[in-house]
Amino acid sequence: MENREMYDEINALIGAVAKAFDTSEADVVTAIEQGRLGMEMMVDDEGRNFIQASLDERSVRVYQGAIFREDDDGADLAADDDEDCGGGGCTCGH
């Protein structure tokens, strides 16, 4: 069992960012080390927390259980609503 603080949470975040940018976790770690990946904790207009991540010239929002790519067309996410995920941009599987 890993006992480093926040190890599982950081692994999950790196995995989600890798999925959002359709790349590997190793590539995400390399981008962090090279200063090419930026991440910021934010809150959207509806009060939902997300990570705004940017890699090179691409940008994504990573919500709990959903990813929104800013270059996708579609409305805002409905992250907690199983019936409607906002009409596009969401990769939560609904």
C-alpha positions as CSV (number, residue, x, y, z in Angstrom):
1,M,0.0,0.0,0.0
2,E,1.3,3.5,-0.9
3,N,1.5,5.8,2.1
4,R,2.6,9.0,0.4
5,E,0.1,11.8,0.9
6,M,-2.4,12.3,-1.9
7,Y,-0.7,9.6,-4.1
8,D,-3.9,8.0,-5.3
9,E,-5.5,11.4,-6.0
10,I,-2.5,12.6,-8.0
11,N,-2.4,9.4,-10.0
12,A,-6.1,9.7,-10.7
13,L,-5.6,13.4,-11.8
14,I,-2.7,12.4,-14.1
15,G,-4.8,9.6,-15.6
16,A,-7.8,11.9,-16.2
17,V,-5.6,14.6,-17.8
18,A,-3.9,11.9,-20.0
19,K,-7.4,10.7,-21.1
20,A,-8.5,14.3,-21.7
21,F,-5.6,15.0,-24.0
22,D,-5.7,11.5,-25.5
23,T,-2.1,10.8,-24.5
24,S,-0.2,8.5,-22.0
25,E,0.3,9.2,-18.3
26,A,4.1,9.2,-19.0
27,D,3.6,12.0,-21.6
28,V,1.6,14.0,-19.0
29,V,4.4,13.6,-16.4
30,T,7.0,14.7,-19.0
31,A,4.9,17.7,-20.0
32,I,4.7,18.7,-16.3
33,E,8.4,18.4,-15.9
34,Q,9.0,20.5,-19.0
35,G,6.5,23.2,-17.9
36,R,4.3,22.5,-20.9
37,L,1.2,21.5,-18.8
38,G,-0.6,24.0,-16.7
39,M,-3.4,23.1,-14.3
40,E,-5.6,25.3,-12.2
41,M,-8.5,24.5,-9.8
42,M,-11.6,26.5,-10.8
43,V,-15.4,26.7,-10.3
44,D,-17.8,27.0,-13.2
45,D,-20.8,29.3,-13.4
46,E,-23.0,26.7,-11.8
47,G,-20.7,26.2,-8.8
48,R,-19.1,22.9,-10.0
49,N,-15.4,22.3,-9.3
50,F,-13.1,21.4,-12.1
51,I,-9.4,21.4,-13.2
52,Q,-8.6,23.7,-16.1
53,A,-5.7,22.0,-17.9
54,S,-3.7,23.3,-20.8
55,L,-1.1,21.4,-22.8
56,D,0.7,23.3,-25.6
57,E,-2.2,25.1,-27.3
58,R,-5.0,22.8,-26.2
59,S,-7.2,23.3,-23.2
60,V,-9.7,21.0,-21.3
61,R,-11.9,21.0,-18.2
62,V,-11.7,17.9,-16.1
63,Y,-14.7,17.5,-13.8
64,Q,-15.3,14.6,-11.4
65,G,-16.4,11.9,-13.9
66,A,-16.5,14.0,-17.0
67,I,-14.1,15.8,-19.4
68,F,-15.0,18.9,-21.5
69,R,-12.7,19.8,-24.4
70,E,-13.0,23.4,-25.2
71,D,-12.6,22.8,-28.9
72,D,-15.7,20.5,-28.9
73,D,-18.9,22.2,-29.6
74,G,-21.7,21.8,-27.1
75,A,-23.3,23.4,-24.1
76,D,-22.1,23.4,-20.5
77,L,-21.8,20.1,-18.6
78,A,-24.5,18.6,-16.4
79,A,-22.0,16.5,-14.5
80,D,-24.4,15.1,-11.9
81,D,-27.4,14.6,-14.3
82,D,-27.5,11.1,-15.8
83,E,-30.1,12.1,-18.3
84,D,-28.4,15.1,-20.0
85,C,-24.7,15.9,-20.2
86,G,-25.2,19.2,-21.9
87,G,-25.4,18.1,-25.5
88,G,-21.7,17.7,-26.4
89,G,-18.1,17.9,-25.3
90,C,-18.6,15.5,-22.4
91,T,-16.9,12.2,-22.3
92,C,-18.5,10.8,-19.2
93,G,-20.1,7.9,-21.2
94,H,-23.7,9.0,-21.2
